[in-house]
Amino acid sequence: MKDIIIKNSNFNIRNLVIFIFLVVYPICIYSAIRPEIGKINIIRKNVFDTTQGDWFFAAQLANDLHVISKKYLIEDELLFAEDDYLSFSDLYETERNLRNTGLFTNVSIKVDSLNPYVYDVYVLTQDRWSTMPSVLFGTGGNVTSYGGRIEELNLFGTGTYIALEALHRSENNIGWQGATAIYQRRLFRSDYSLDFSIISHQFRTEQFLSIYDPFHNLSDKYSYGAAIWNSFGSDFLYKNNSYELMNFHERRAKVWAASAWRNIDRVFFTVLVDINNVNRGKPEYSQAFDNSGKFLLGFGSVAERYKEETKLNTYQIEDLPEGGWGQAILGRIFALGSGNGGETMFYLGGQAEKSWVTGDLYLLGHLAGGSGFTTDFAKYTYQEFYGLGFYRINDKLLIAGRIWEQAVWNWPKLRQLVLDNYSGLRGYSANFIEGDNRMVGNLELRYFPNLPFWIFNLSGAIFWDTGTAWDQDIHITKTRWHNSAGFGIRFHNEKAAGDDNVFRIDFAFNFDDHKFAEIIFTTGQLFSIFKKHNYHLPKVLGLEFDNE
């Protein structure tokens, strides 16, 4: 018996020694040699740089007139600090987050080894030109707009966005429209964001304010906020190539709180309360869930991996995502008061999307649906599909497509979706095609010859658009489809970002009228050929109503 105990003891000691050498020792060695971050160097470049080809005789004057981004704007986005262990995933995410602020035309983060154990980090940013006085002119769909806008995207280098706009619109004889907006990503360097806007013309005024703490990065665990709307005036109801005015006054408020788990494949839980009070004047003008409160629970997850690409929408670097997003929505809709048209019911909804990147091929599918329930009866049922894809033929040429479909069932309240130049059917009059449901498809052959001229570059496109809109009591096989085709030119401003980077001119042939429509002048690509998988607040699906 004693010998057996000794043998077992020797056996246990031997296993312990093996475990130490095979597991504990390597971990200790790895911890000892795991590289750390030494010094963090933030290098801020102005809009124009003497080492680049866009330098010109007035470049120094332009730099003097521009206030370069404050150093703290970059520091607030860093996901690492000196003496931290070096994590390339944190470096890559920081680079993406800085690029997504829209303040820079170029962002890169590099490391330099002092020795095998310490790496210095270099964060390089180059400001975009942030003061954007614009003479506005746009045509398309037999409507014209002209006016002016002054935008400051980076007020005094603080990252504050402010805009003032005066625009004359021929659409529905709207006339002059005024707008102002203020946005700050980090209010007073806090985690809170501020979003404020007012837009007004002779028919309608909209006021909006939101203060919220978003998920700034993959390490953020909580998000919460509040938003309020006040809108009044008249909506446009389109019928038979004409319209009538619907008077209304709507007040709305929303509060929410969300929690997230995990850093890469993130999981979210959200609680949201949304209430609205509206007077539309006539019962026949009432819309779904007017004068109702919504208590919604959202259970979702998102995962993304990124690949840096150019010549997709612009010549600038874009972060092409691969991954997915999904969310289940459970809720309770309750009427506010009695006799005001509100309804009480349960709500069930969901949305899911997935993207794939394989070599030169990109595909994305998004599916969403939801419905209210009173006992065993489904009401206000909505379904949506959104598909994207592109194939890169070579470095300069790619083919891209989009499909967007929206449909409802058992939707007894007023609903209006418009199909025209703004929603994806180029060459057709604004607000001419409308219905409860809509489907549109776009196919573009995009060509990026890379012919830079100073701060500008050029690309072109050949396109085909098709679409239809129909009422819910009509089967889709009995609706009329509309088609257009044409070609276009895009001018890219390398000192801008986002939609401001692209000025688009399209020439569209209308197959219904068998003629070329007016020339379309506008900003931004008609559609981005990829979609980011972002976290979204839960909502009642299908409440879109196209007014203008």
N, C-alpha and C positions, 0 to 999 in steps of 0.2 A: 504493500500500500504506500509506503514511504517513497519507494522508487518511482511509482506512478506519479505522485505529487511533484517530485523533483523534475521528472520529464515534462510534465505539463507546465511547470514554472519556467523551465528552460525554453520550452516552446513559446510561451507568452513573451518572454524577454526577447527571443529571436524575432518574433513578429513585430514587437515594438521597435526594435532597432531597424528592421526593414522599413517600417512605416515612416520612421524619422528620416531615413536617408532618401526614400523615394517620394515622400510627400512634404514633410515639414521642412526639410533642408532646402529643396528647390524653391519653396514659397519664400523662405527667409532670404535666399540668394536673390530671387526676383525682386523682392521688396527693397533689398539693399541697392540693387543696380537699376531699379525703375527710374527712368529719367524724370527730372523735375524742371519746372519753368524757372529760368533765371530772371532776366530783366525783360519787361514788356515795353516795347518801343512803338509809340503811335506816331505815324508819319502822315500828316495831312497835306494833300496837294490842293492847290487852288484850281479853278476851272480850267485855266490854260497853263501849260507847263512848257518851259523852254526846250525840254528834251523830246517833245512830241511834235508831230508834223502840223498840228493845227495852230501853232504859234504864228501870230501875224502882228502887223505894226501897232495895232491898238489893243493887243492882248494884255499888256501890263495895266493899261487904263481900265479894262474890263475887270481884271483881278482886283484893282484898287476899289472899284465900285461894289464888288461882291464881298460880303462878310463871310469868311470861311467858317465852317461848322465848328462849334465849340468842342474842345477836347473831351468834355464830360459827356457829350452826346455819344461818343464812341465808347468811353469807359463804362457808361451805364448799360451797354449791350454786351460787354465782355462776360463770358461764362467761365472765365478762368482768372487766376491771380498769380502773382509771383510766389514761388515756393510750392505751388500746387504740383501734383503729379501731372505730367504731360498727357493730355487726352486729345487725339486728333479729331475725335467726333465732336468735342466741344469747340475746337477750332473751326471745323467745317460749319457747324450750326451757327456760330457767331458770324461767320462770313455771310451766310445766307440771310441772317436776320438784319445785318447791316445793309445788305443789298435790297432787302424788302422795304426798308424805310423810304426808298425813293429819293434820298438826298444825294446819292453818289452815282456817278457814271462808271466808276471802277472801284472794286473792293478786292483786296487779296490779303491773305494771312500766310506768312512764311516763318520758318524756324531756322535757326543757325546753331549748330552744336559747338559749345565751348569745350566740352569734353563728353565722353559717353554718358555722363550722368546729369548734365545741365544743358538746357537749350534756351537760348534767347528767342523771344517771339517778336515778330515785326508785323504790325497791323498797318496796312497802307490803304488810304482812302483818297479818292479824288472827287471833289465837289462837282455837282452839276450846276449849271446856271439856274439860279432860283427865282430871279425876278422876271416874270413873264407878262409883259404888256402885250396884248393881242388885239388885232383887228379881226373880228369874227365875221366869217362869211361861210354860209353853207347852203347847199341845194340838195334836193332829192325828194322824190315823191310829189313833185309839183308844189312844193313849199320852199320858201326861201327865208333865211334868217341872216341878219347882219347886226353888228354892234361892236362892243368892246369889252374887254375883260382885263383886269390887273390881278395877277396872282403872285404871291410871295410864298414860296414853298419852304423857306428856311429863314424866317424873320430874325434878323440880327444874329444869325448863326445858331439859334436856339432850337431849331427843328419845328417851329410853329408855322402852321399853314394858315394863310388868310387870303381871301379872295373877294373881289367885288366885280359884279357883272351887270351890264345893261345890254339887252338883246331885243331886237325887233323881229317878231315872228309873224309870217303871213299865214301860218296854220290857223284855221278857224278864225281868222281876223283877230288874233290875240293881241297884236300890237306890241307895245313895249313891255318888257319883263325885266324885273330887277332881282338880283340874288346876292347873298353874302354868305360866307362860310368861314368857320374857324375850326382847326383841328390841331390838337397837340397829343403826341404819342405818350409822353411822360410829363404829366402836369406838375410843374415845379420839381422836376426830377424824381417824382414819386412813381409808383407802379400804376397810377390812375391815368386814364386817357379821357380827353374832353373832345366832344364832337357837337358842333352847333351850326345850324343853317337856317336861313330864311329865303324863300323864293315867292315872288308875288307878281301877278299881272292882273288885268282888269276882271278876269273871271275867277281867279283862285289864289289863295294865300296858304302857304304851308310853313309851319314853324316847328323846329325839332331841336331837342337838347338831350344829350346822353353823357353821363359820367360813369365810368366802369373800370374795373381792374381785369384786363384780359389775361389769357395765357400767353405771356410774352415769349416763352421758350419752353423747351421740352422738360425743364425741371420745375416749372410752376405747378403747384398743387391745387391752387384755388383761383376761382374767378367769380366775380359778382358785379352787379351794377344796376342802374336804373335809367329809363328813358321815358321822355314824354313828347307827345305830338299835339299840335293844335292846328286844325285845317278847316277852312271855311270858304264859301263861295259857290261855284257851280262846276259840276262835272259835265263832260260831253257824252251823250248817248248817240251812237252812230247807227243810222238806218238808211238804206237806199241812197248811198253817196251824199247824205245830208246828216244833220245832227240836231238834237234838241238839248236844252240846258236843264240840268237837275240841281236845284239848290240843296245845299247841305251844310252842316256844321258838325265836325267830329272832334272829340277829345279822347286821347288814348294815353295810357300809362302802362309801363312794363317794368317789373323787377325780377331779378334772377340771381341764383347762386349755383356754382358748379364746383365739383371736386374731381381731381384726376389722379390716377395711379399709373405707375411705371413710366419710364422715360422714353422708350423707343416705340413699342407697340402700346399706345396709350389707351386707357380705359376711362370713360367719363360718366359721371352721374350729375344730372342737372334738375333743379326745381325752378319753375318759372310761373309767374302769375301775370296775366295780361288782361286788362279791362278796357272797354271802350264805351263811350256814350255818344250817340249820333242822332241827329235829326235830319232826315232826307226830304221832308216836306210831304211826299206822297207815298202811300203804301207800295205802289208798283215799283218804286225806285229802291226799295230796301234790298240790302245785300246780305249774304250769309253771315250769321253770327254777329249781326248788329246788336248793340246794347246787351252785350254778353261779357261775362268774365270767363277766363280760361285758366285752369290750374293744370299744368302739364309736368310730367316727369319724363326725362330723357335718359336713356341708357345707350351709350355709344362707345365706339372705339375707332382709332385711326392709326395707320402705320404708313410711313413713307421712306423711300430711299431716293437719293437725288443723283443726277448726272448733269454736269455742266455742258450746255450746248449753245450754239449760236446759229443764226440764219433759220430760225423757226418762225418767230413773229418779227424779230428785229435783228440787227447785226450785233447787238450787245449780248453779253453773257446772260443766259436764262437758266434757272434751275429746273430741269425736267424731272418731275416726280414719277415714281413707280410705287404703287401701294394700294390703299383702299380706305374707305370710310363707311361706317354704318351706324344707324341709330334707330332704336325702337322708342316710340312715343306713346305714352299712356296718359289719359287726361279726363277731366270732367269740365264740361261746358255748362254754365249756369246763367239763367236770365237775371238781368239787373232790374229789379222792380217788376211791376205787372202792367200789362197793357202797352208796353213799348216795343213789342216785336221780338224781344229776346227769347231764346229757346234753351231748354235744359236737356242735356244728353251726355252720354259717355263718348270718348274719342279714342280711336286707335289708329296709329300711323307708323310709318317707317320709311327709311331710305337707305340705300346701299349703293356703293360705287366701287369699281375696281379698275386699275390700269395695269397695262403690261408694256414693257419695253424689251424688244428682242432685236438686237442689231440695229437696223435702220427702220424698224417698224414700231409704231406706237399705237395702242388701242385703249380706249376707255369706254366703259358703260356705266350709266347712272340710272337707277330705277327708284321711284318714290311713289307712295300711295298712302291714302288715309281716308277714314270715314267716321262720321258720327253715328251713334246707335241709340235708338229709343226702344227699349225692350228688345225685340228681335228684328227690328226694322232698320236697315242701313239708309242713311241720309247724308247728303253732301259728300258723296264718294268721289275721290280724285285720284288720277293716275298720271304719272309723267315718266318719260324716257328721254335720256340725253346721251348721245353717242358721239365720240370723237375718234379721229385716227389720222395718222399720216405715214407716208413711206418716203424716205429720203432716197431719191434716185441717184444723185451724186452730191458733191459738196455744194453745188449751186442750185440744184433743182429738187423740189419735193412736191408731192401731191397730198392734199389734205381734204378731209371731209367732216361734216357735222350733220347730225340728225337730232331734231328737237320736237317732241310730241307731247301734248297736254290734252287730257280728256276728262269729262265728268259724267256722273250718272246721278239720277235722283237729286238734282240740284234745282230746287224750285225758286230760288231767289235770282235777282238780276246778276248777270255775269257778262263780261266783255273782254275778248282778246282780239287784238288787231294784227293783221299781217300786212306789212309794208316794208319799205326800205330800212326802217329802224329795227324791225324784228327779224330781218333776214331775206326779204324778197326785193332785190334791187330792181329799179325801173318801174315800180308801181306807185300810184298815188297814195299819199299818206291817208290812213284811216278809211280807205275805200273797201277793204276786205275785212270783215269782222264776224265773230261767232263765239259760241260757248267754248269750242275746242279749236285747237290749232296744231298744224304739223308743218315743219319747214326743213328742207335739206339744202346743204350748200357743198359744192365741190370746187376746190381751187387748185390750180397748178401755179405754185409760187416759184419765182426765179430771182435769185440773189447774185447778180453779176459782180458785186463788190467793186464799184466804181466810185471811190471816195473823192469828194471835192470839198476841201477844207473841213468843216465840221458836219458835212452832209454826206449821205450815201443814197443809193437808188435801188429799188427792187420793183418787180412787176408781177402781175397775176392774170391768169385767164380763168374765168369762173362760169359756173352754172348754178342757178338757184331754182328751186321748185317748192311749192307750198300750197296749203289750203286752210281755210277756216270754216267751221260748220257748227250748226246748233246741235244740241244733244239729242233732239228727236229725229235727226237725220243720220242714216247710216253712212259711214265714211266712204263706202263704194259709190254713193250717189252724189257726193260732193264734187265740185269742180276744182281741178288743179290748175295752177298758174305757173308759168315758167319764164325765166329770163336768162340771158347769157351775155357775156361781154368780156372786157379786158380792163385792166387798170394799172396805174402807176402809184408807187408809194415813195414818198420822200422821208428819209430817216434823219433826224437831228441827233447826232452823237453826244450832244451836250444836254440832252433831256432824257427822261425815263418814262416808262409806262406808255399810256395812250398819247402823251405829249410828244413822244419820240417819233410818231408816225403821222404824216399828213397824207390822206388817201384821195385819189381821183379815180373814179370808175365811170366807164361808158357801158350802159346796160341796154340790151335789145329786149323789148317787151313783146313776147310771143302772142299776147292777146290782141295788141294793137298793131303788130307786125311793123314796128318801127323802133328806132333808137329813142330812148327817153332822154330827158335832160341830163347833163353831166352832173355827177354826184361829187361834191366836195365835202369832206369831213375829216375828222381825226380818228386815229386808231384803226387797227385791223377790224374787219367785220366780226371775226371771232378769233379767239386764241385757240391754237391747235393743240393745246394741252390744258389740263385742269389740275389745280392743287387740291389735295385731300385735306381740307381744313375742318376743324371742329366748328359745329354750328349749334346755335341754341335751338331747342325743340320749338316747333310751331305747328299751327293748324295749316295743312297744305291746301293749295288751290285758291287762296284768297286774292290772287292778283286781279286787278281791274285796270285795263289800259284806258287812260283818260286822254292822253295827248301823244 
